[in-house]
Amino acid sequence: MRNPRIHLNVIGWLILLVYFTVLMVFLNYLIISSILRQYRSAKFPSTEGIILANQVEEHSDDDGTSYTLYLEYKYLVNNTVFEGQNVRFSIGFFRSSCRGLIASKRYPVDKKVPVYFDPDHPQISLLQTGIEGGDFFPLIVITPFDCLLLYFWSWMSGALYRLLCKPEAGGVKIIKGLQNTRIRLAPTTGLGAAVGAVALSSVISIFVILSKFEGDAPLHAMKITGALILGVGAIFGIWQAFANYSGKYDLVIDEQAGLLELPISQGRKSRVRVPFQNVERVYLKSVVKQDSEGGSRTDLMPAVEIKGEPPTTELLVHWQSELKSRDFVDWLCLQLPQRSKETGFPLSKKGGGFPHP
C-alpha cells in the first residue's frame, strides 16, 4: 500500500493548485483582454468631449510616492450624452507611479478633448488609443507566476500518474539494450528548463524596466524584452533537451560487466563506474538545504553507498517528488544482485534503506 500521508499531501496540493489556477486564469484574462481592447481602440471614431472632474490622490509608503488619477468626462454620440472615466484600457496599477500626475496636468477640468468610443457600444470610451510599450508590462509581471503554475501542474500530473498508474521505477525512462540498461535521470525536461529560464529572465526584466522606465518602457524596448525572454527560454530548453538525449544523465546498469555507471551530475565531472560487489546499499539520503530566507529544508535524494574506508555516498539525482524518488530506489534495488546470500534482503532494507511498503 502507498503511504496514506503521501495521498493526503497530493490531494491537499491539488485543491490549492485548483484555486491558484482559477486566480491566474482570471488575472491573465484581465491583462490580455485589456491589451486587445487597447489595440482595437486604434480604429475607434472620435467625438469632442469635455473634462468634468480631475482629482489626483497621493499615496506614500516605504517604496516611494504614487499617484492615482480619477478622471471624468462627457461626450455626445448620436444626440446622446455619455460619461466616461477611461484614459486607457490597459491595467493602470502596473504603470509608472507618476503617470497619474502627468495625465492630471494634461486633462484639466473644462478642457475640450477628443474622446474615442466603440461604435457598437458608444458608452465604452477612452482618451488615448493604440498600443504603447507600457501596455505589455503587466504581461511580463505575470509571466513568472504563469511559469510557476505550469511547474506545479507538471509536478501534480506526475504525482497523480504515479499514484494511480504505479509506473515502473517511478515513471523514469528506461532504455533496455542487449548488454545494459540505461535509466534517464534527467533533473528536468527541455520544456521544464525553458519554462524556468523564461521565469528567471522575466523577473530580471521586471527590475530593469522598473528602474529604467518606471514600467512605461517604449514599445520597441518591450518588443526587444519579449524577444529576449523567449530567446533565453528557447536556448535553455534546447540545451537541456540535448543534454538529456545525449545520455549525460543516464544511469547505466551493465549486467555483462557487472558495473553500475553513475551519470555526470550531482558534482561529478565524469562518469563513475562501480562494480556491483562494491555497492553497499541504495537508499534515500536526507539532504538539508538552506533556502533563500535563511531557513532550511530536507530533501530525500536517491543515493548509492559505496564500500570503502570510510564508505562514500554518491547522490544520483534531485527530484522534487518524494514518491518518485522512493519508487525509483525500490526499483533500482531489485535490479542489482544481492550483496550476499547471508542477508537475504534487498539492498534498500539493509542499513537504513526504505523497504517496499
C-alpha positions as a printed NumPy array, in Angstrom:
array([[  0.   ,   0.   ,   0.   ],
       [  1.035,   3.569,  -0.576],
       [  1.827,   5.762,   2.38 ],
       [ -1.504,   7.5  ,   3.291],
       [  0.442,  10.655,   4.129],
       [  1.561,  10.928,   0.507],
       [ -2.046,  10.58 ,  -0.697],
       [ -3.192,  13.357,   1.641],
       [ -0.322,  15.623,   0.585],
       [ -1.17 ,  15.205,  -3.097],
       [ -4.89 ,  15.826,  -2.525],
       [ -4.179,  18.92 ,  -0.421],
       [ -1.818,  20.346,  -3.032],
       [ -4.344,  19.587,  -5.777],
       [ -7.037,  21.642,  -4.021],
       [ -4.65 ,  24.587,  -3.558],
       [ -3.496,  24.28 ,  -7.147],
       [ -7.047,  24.466,  -8.471],
       [ -7.636,  27.717,  -6.543],
       [ -4.329,  29.14 ,  -7.783],
       [ -5.206,  28.172, -11.355],
       [ -8.583,  29.913, -11.213],
       [ -6.912,  33.064,  -9.881],
       [ -4.198,  33.029, -12.552],
       [ -6.688,  32.4  , -15.366],
       [ -8.717,  35.401, -14.17 ],
       [ -5.655,  37.69 , -13.96 ],
       [ -4.389,  36.573, -17.366],
       [ -7.826,  37.221, -18.836],
       [ -7.868,  40.756, -17.41 ],
       [ -4.418,  41.593, -18.738],
       [ -4.751,  40.058, -22.198],
       [ -8.282,  41.388, -22.745],
       [ -7.16 ,  44.913, -21.788],
       [ -4.295,  44.738, -24.317],
       [ -6.653,  43.522, -27.048],
       [ -9.193,  46.23 , -26.251],
       [ -6.454,  48.849, -26.348],
       [ -5.275,  47.511, -29.71 ],
       [ -8.785,  47.598, -31.202],
       [ -9.289,  51.149, -29.926],
       [ -6.966,  52.418, -32.667],
       [ -9.92 ,  52.07 , -35.072],
       [-12.449,  53.858, -32.83 ],
       [-14.103,  57.021, -34.192],
       [-13.798,  60.196, -32.141],
       [-16.025,  62.974, -30.945],
       [-15.5  ,  66.084, -28.888],
       [-15.743,  65.784, -25.138],
       [-15.146,  67.928, -22.087],
       [-13.397,  67.115, -18.814],
       [-15.824,  67.24 , -15.868],
       [-13.64 ,  66.149, -12.961],
       [ -9.945,  65.723, -12.312],
       [ -8.671,  64.514,  -8.963],
       [ -5.299,  63.074,  -8.008],
       [ -4.753,  61.075,  -4.839],
       [ -1.219,  60.806,  -3.49 ],
       [ -0.076,  57.589,  -1.788],
       [  3.224,  57.463,   0.115],
       [  4.91 ,  54.414,   1.615],
       [  8.377,  52.941,   2.075],
       [  8.655,  52.328,  -1.669],
       [  8.04 ,  55.984,  -2.552],
       [  5.123,  58.097,  -3.743],
       [  2.5  ,  57.11 ,  -6.3  ],
       [ -0.477,  58.955,  -7.747],
       [ -3.961,  57.727,  -8.626],
       [ -5.986,  59.762, -11.119],
       [ -9.778,  59.937, -11.041],
       [-10.937,  61.48 , -14.294],
       [-14.449,  62.018, -15.604],
       [-15.59 ,  63.433, -18.934],
       [-18.711,  63.644, -21.064],
       [-19.224,  63.379, -24.809],
       [-22.039,  63.341, -27.344],
       [-22.776,  60.477, -29.765],
       [-25.961,  60.437, -31.923],
       [-27.561,  63.152, -29.774],
       [-26.985,  61.081, -26.623],
       [-24.75 ,  62.288, -23.812],
       [-22.394,  59.711, -22.329],
       [-19.914,  59.927, -19.474],
       [-16.589,  58.094, -19.291],
       [-13.632,  57.64 , -16.967],
       [-11.099,  55.653, -19.009],
       [ -7.856,  57.235, -20.109],
       [ -6.66 ,  53.881, -21.44 ],
       [ -7.999,  50.339, -21.26 ],
       [ -4.704,  48.899, -20.059],
       [ -4.284,  47.971, -16.403],
       [ -3.058,  51.148, -14.774],
       [ -1.658,  49.959, -11.448],
       [  1.348,  48.41 , -13.2  ],
       [  2.244,  51.627, -14.972],
       [  4.502,  54.479, -13.982],
       [  3.933,  55.844, -10.469],
       [  3.912,  59.407, -11.791],
       [  1.721,  58.669, -14.818],
       [ -1.436,  59.755, -12.984],
       [  0.158,  63.084, -12.129],
       [  1.209,  63.644, -15.752],
       [ -2.271,  62.777, -17.05 ],
       [ -3.829,  65.12 , -14.493],
       [ -1.883,  68.081, -15.899],
       [ -2.785,  67.029, -19.447],
       [ -6.542,  66.908, -18.776],
       [ -7.596,  69.91 , -16.627],
       [-11.265,  70.489, -15.822],
       [-13.363,  72.118, -18.612],
       [-10.778,  71.297, -21.269],
       [-12.193,  70.064, -24.571],
       [-10.587,  66.803, -25.654],
       [-11.138,  64.179, -28.372],
       [-12.965,  61.152, -26.97 ],
       [-12.72 ,  57.814, -28.777],
       [-15.687,  55.459, -28.485],
       [-16.74 ,  51.987, -29.557],
       [-19.164,  52.461, -32.483],
       [-21.121,  49.35 , -31.466],
       [-21.2  ,  50.305, -27.791],
       [-20.798,  54.103, -27.605],
       [-20.896,  54.049, -23.8  ],
       [-17.395,  52.487, -23.938],
       [-14.797,  55.203, -24.445],
       [-11.25 ,  56.319, -23.722],
       [ -8.969,  59.29 , -24.266],
       [ -5.824,  57.568, -25.592],
       [ -5.907,  54.919, -28.305],
       [ -3.364,  52.48 , -29.716],
       [ -0.72 ,  50.291, -28.153],
       [  2.161,  51.598, -26.036],
       [  5.06 ,  49.692, -24.532],
       [  3.703,  50.047, -21.016],
       [  0.574,  48.109, -22.02 ],
       [  2.692,  44.93 , -22.168],
       [  4.391,  45.407, -18.799],
       [  1.619,  43.601, -16.836],
       [  2.131,  40.626, -19.157],
       [  5.805,  40.439, -18.16 ],
       [  4.909,  40.871, -14.484],
       [  2.555,  37.899, -14.523],
       [  4.82 ,  35.639, -16.62 ],
       [  6.853,  34.259, -13.65 ],
       [  3.612,  33.3  , -11.923],
       [  2.361,  31.608, -15.094],
       [  5.607,  29.642, -15.243],
       [  5.193,  28.695, -11.588],
       [  1.672,  27.484, -12.365],
       [  2.979,  25.311, -15.216],
       [  5.639,  23.873, -12.908],
       [  3.076,  22.981, -10.245],
       [  0.781,  21.317, -12.785],
       [  3.71 ,  19.352, -14.186],
       [  4.547,  18.159, -10.681],
       [  0.891,  17.394,  -9.911],
       [  0.273,  15.447, -13.129],
       [  3.361,  13.357, -12.412],
       [  2.278,  12.721,  -8.818],
       [ -1.229,  11.659,  -9.865],
       [  0.2  ,   9.443, -12.597],
       [  2.491,   7.684, -10.133],
       [ -0.264,   7.287,  -7.548],
       [ -2.922,   5.97 ,  -9.929],
       [ -0.879,   4.057, -12.514],
       [  2.12 ,   2.98 , -10.391],
       [  4.604,   3.108, -13.304],
       [  7.842,   1.171, -13.251],
       [ 10.734,   2.881, -11.46 ],
       [  8.607,   5.881, -10.585],
       [  7.998,   6.694, -14.248],
       [ 11.587,   7.405, -15.315],
       [ 12.545,   6.485, -18.857],
       [ 14.216,   3.071, -19.096],
       [ 16.137,   2.067, -22.229],
       [ 16.928,  -1.652, -22.273],
       [ 19.722,  -2.844, -24.552],
       [ 21.323,  -6.203, -25.205],
       [ 24.15 ,  -5.694, -22.719],
       [ 22.979,  -2.908, -20.439],
       [ 20.047,  -0.895, -19.182],
       [ 20.061,   2.903, -19.266],
       [ 17.904,   4.887, -16.853],
       [ 17.423,   8.536, -17.747],
       [ 17.854,  10.538, -14.536],
       [ 17.444,  13.989, -16.052],
       [ 16.787,  16.651, -13.387],
       [ 14.233,  18.251, -15.705],
       [ 12.925,  18.124, -19.259],
       [ 13.769,  20.5  , -22.068],
       [ 10.367,  22.14 , -21.631],
       [ 10.931,  22.456, -17.894],
       [ 14.278,  24.182, -18.454],
       [ 12.677,  26.538, -20.975],
       [  9.896,  27.477, -18.566],
       [ 12.387,  28.073, -15.751],
       [ 14.575,  30.26 , -17.96 ],
       [ 11.553,  32.291, -19.102],
       [ 10.529,  32.838, -15.466],
       [ 14.004,  33.966, -14.384],
       [ 14.549,  36.267, -17.371],
       [ 11.085,  37.78 , -16.798],
       [ 11.948,  38.612, -13.181],
       [ 15.192,  40.27 , -14.28 ],
       [ 13.324,  42.203, -16.994],
       [ 10.793,  43.5  , -14.45 ],
       [ 13.507,  45.076, -12.302],
       [ 15.281,  46.546, -15.333],
       [ 12.094,  48.089, -16.743],
       [ 11.053,  49.463, -13.357],
       [ 14.451,  51.004, -12.647],
       [ 14.959,  52.492, -16.096],
       [ 11.427,  53.307, -17.308],
       [  9.24 ,  53.023, -14.173],
       [  7.148,  50.421, -16.002],
       [  6.486,  52.656, -19.021],
       [  9.086,  51.419, -21.478],
       [  8.771,  52.395, -25.169],
       [  7.128,  49.878, -27.462],
       [ 10.375,  48.958, -29.211],
       [ 12.042,  48.288, -25.842],
       [  9.204,  45.975, -24.846],
       [  9.462,  44.115, -28.16 ],
       [ 13.182,  43.566, -27.568],
       [ 12.486,  42.467, -23.985],
       [  9.862,  39.955, -25.107],
       [ 12.147,  38.565, -27.785],
       [ 14.994,  38.191, -25.269],
       [ 12.768,  36.389, -22.761],
       [ 11.525,  33.914, -25.362],
       [ 15.013,  33.538, -26.839],
       [ 16.586,  32.724, -23.478],
       [ 13.842,  30.166, -22.842],
       [ 14.396,  28.533, -26.227],
       [ 18.181,  28.35 , -25.762],
       [ 17.981,  26.76 , -22.317],
       [ 15.215,  24.393, -23.414],
       [ 17.167,  23.166, -26.44 ],
       [ 20.361,  22.842, -24.387],
       [ 18.621,  20.779, -21.685],
       [ 16.882,  18.547, -24.245],
       [ 20.198,  17.905, -25.997],
       [ 21.897,  17.07 , -22.669],
       [ 19.086,  14.664, -21.787],
       [ 19.123,  12.794, -25.092],
       [ 22.916,  12.672, -25.237],
       [ 22.898,  10.315, -22.254],
       [ 24.698,  12.726, -19.919],
       [ 22.259,  11.988, -17.1  ],
       [ 21.859,   8.251, -17.799],
       [ 22.481,   5.76 , -15.02 ],
       [ 23.807,   2.617, -16.713],
       [ 23.41 ,  -0.9  , -15.331],
       [ 25.933,  -3.016, -17.228],
       [ 24.854,  -6.59 , -16.475],
       [ 27.568,  -8.173, -18.617],
       [ 30.458,  -6.305, -16.981],
       [ 28.822,  -6.247, -13.547],
       [ 29.119,  -2.47 , -13.288],
       [ 26.907,   0.415, -12.182],
       [ 27.87 ,   3.57 , -14.111],
       [ 26.851,   6.821, -12.416],
       [ 25.874,   9.863, -14.53 ],
       [ 27.637,  13.211, -14.821],
       [ 25.641,  15.146, -12.238],
       [ 25.498,  15.992,  -8.528],
       [ 29.059,  17.321,  -8.583],
       [ 30.587,  14.52 , -10.662],
       [ 32.706,  15.843, -13.525],
       [ 32.925,  12.453, -15.232],
       [ 31.082,   9.145, -15.136],
       [ 31.881,   6.877, -12.189],
       [ 31.941,   3.089, -12.677],
       [ 31.184,   0.995,  -9.596],
       [ 31.351,  -2.841,  -9.534],
       [ 28.164,  -4.421,  -8.238],
       [ 30.034,  -6.012,  -5.336],
       [ 31.173,  -2.571,  -4.153],
       [ 27.611,  -1.266,  -3.857],
       [ 26.842,  -1.35 ,  -0.138],
       [ 23.268,  -0.125,  -0.481],
       [ 20.855,   2.017,  -2.498],
       [ 18.754,   4.325,  -0.374],
       [ 17.13 ,   7.741,   0.042],
       [ 19.572,  10.16 ,   1.631],
       [ 18.296,  13.1  ,   3.655],
       [ 19.973,  16.265,   2.388],
       [ 19.481,  19.508,   4.334],
       [ 19.487,  22.602,   2.128],
       [ 19.315,  26.263,   3.025],
       [ 16.55 ,  28.355,   1.468],
       [ 16.712,  31.996,   0.403],
       [ 15.152,  33.205,   3.685],
       [ 17.795,  31.628,   5.905],
       [ 15.712,  28.591,   6.845],
       [ 16.358,  25.002,   5.897],
       [ 14.515,  22.125,   4.263],
       [ 15.223,  18.426,   3.992],
       [ 15.147,  16.726,   0.59 ],
       [ 15.21 ,  12.964,   0.034],
       [ 17.56 ,  12.079,  -2.815],
       [ 18.31 ,   8.649,  -4.36 ],
       [ 21.857,   7.702,  -3.423],
       [ 24.355,   4.843,  -3.648],
       [ 26.668,   3.949,  -0.794],
       [ 29.976,   2.502,  -1.991],
       [ 32.292,   0.272,   0.059],
       [ 35.465,   1.824,   1.335],
       [ 37.249,   3.079,   4.426],
       [ 35.192,   5.071,   5.119],
       [ 32.252,   4.286,   2.789],
       [ 31.376,   7.023,   0.287],
       [ 27.957,   8.198,  -0.841],
       [ 27.141,   9.225,  -4.405],
       [ 23.906,  11.138,  -4.99 ],
       [ 22.115,  10.164,  -8.19 ],
       [ 19.507,  12.844,  -8.895],
       [ 17.468,  15.565,  -7.206],
       [ 13.722,  15.356,  -7.83 ],
       [ 11.061,  17.379,  -6.079],
       [  8.777,  14.338,  -5.863],
       [  9.417,  12.147,  -2.816],
       [  7.111,   9.471,  -4.236],
       [  9.07 ,   9.298,  -7.485],
       [ 12.352,   9.021,  -5.577],
       [ 11.014,   6.228,  -3.357],
       [  9.64 ,   4.206,  -6.247],
       [ 12.868,   4.585,  -8.198],
       [ 15.035,   3.45 ,  -5.271],
       [ 12.827,   0.393,  -4.723],
       [ 13.071,  -0.494,  -8.409],
       [ 16.846,   0.007,  -8.569],
       [ 17.372,  -2.275,  -5.567],
       [ 15.673,  -5.085,  -7.422],
       [ 17.892,  -4.638, -10.469],
       [ 21.122,  -5.183,  -8.574],
       [ 22.235,  -8.635,  -7.306],
       [ 22.024,  -9.431,  -3.603],
       [ 25.007,  -8.134,  -1.686],
       [ 25.446, -11.537,  -0.018],
       [ 23.49 , -14.729,   0.414],
       [ 23.529, -14.32 ,   4.188],
       [ 21.477, -11.138,   4.326],
       [ 18.555, -12.31 ,   2.253],
       [ 17.334,  -8.729,   1.937],
       [ 17.115,  -6.332,  -0.97 ],
       [ 19.726,  -3.605,  -0.676],
       [ 17.165,  -0.993,   0.355],
       [ 16.388,  -2.906,   3.55 ],
       [ 19.947,  -3.062,   4.807],
       [ 21.452,  -0.213,   6.765],
       [ 18.598,   2.279,   6.696],
       [ 17.22 ,   1.908,   3.21 ],
       [ 13.47 ,   2.042,   2.537],
       [ 11.676,  -1.34 ,   2.231],
       [  8.711,  -1.847,  -0.054],
       [  5.528,  -0.514,   1.558]])
